[in-house]
Amino acid sequence: MLNPKMLETNPFDTTGLPDLAGPDTYETWCEALQAHLQLTGLWGVVSGDNVKPSSPPLQTLPGVKTTPRSIQLQLRPSTPFRNDRDTQGILKTEIQSPENKAKTVILKTLSREIRLEAMGLQSPKEIWDFLDRKYYQVHPLDGLQAAKNIFYDDCCSVQNYALRMMRALDKIDRSIGPTACVPEPMKVQYLLCNLGHTWTAFLASFWVKNDIRNVSFEKVVEELIQEEMARRAGQRV
């Protein structure tokens, strides 16, 4: 994972990030802003991964999921360039806690109408979950079609591939209702089936060492990342 400090990225510089204006722009906005928050070290306070031990546990809204720590975007997606960001009503960007920084960044990328809806929420996670619940709309076949058309060879890395697959599987979960979801072994199968022929030897070894019924999606992602890193290291020798 990239070190945010090394990137020297100003978290308040949202130039180039798309605005959230409604359901039609949610996925593009979500992907770009999540990458920005990861690159600037703020994603943990939005996803809930960086909750302080002394703080009360954050409640998770039904159907809302966060990205496993091992699945991190490494590059900010290219997005339409914007210079007319309306910053009226946004908190000042002096030194703040990570929570306030993340909240400020999220609010800066919302349309005026949506910003007014979210301004009263206290934490960046509350804002993120509210927007996810209200503006992420999924049609019944979107997830299945997306999962079938995601291939490792079309992605820049295992992390990108796994993140895209996870989003497709999340769509399937949402389309079949809050009380049902894709079983973990099936999620693993979706992840492995589109790796391509260059992973044949790895998969043969993987099936010998692992029981599909007892392995998690995140564990498989970690193994794939290790394998990819080993391959890249070998290419540099």
Protein Blocks (a to p, Z undefined) as FASTA:
>chain_A
ZZfklnopafklmghiacdfbjklmmmmmmmmmmmmmmnopmmmmnopmgcfkbccdddd
ehiacddfklccfbdcdddddfkbcfehiacfbdcdfklmmmmmmmmmpcfklmmmmmmp
mbfklmmmmmmmmmmccdfklmmmmmmmccfklpcbfklmmmmmmmmmmmmmmmnojkbc
cdfklmmmmmmmmnojklmmmmmmmmmmpcfklccfklmmmmmmmmmmmmmmmmmZZ
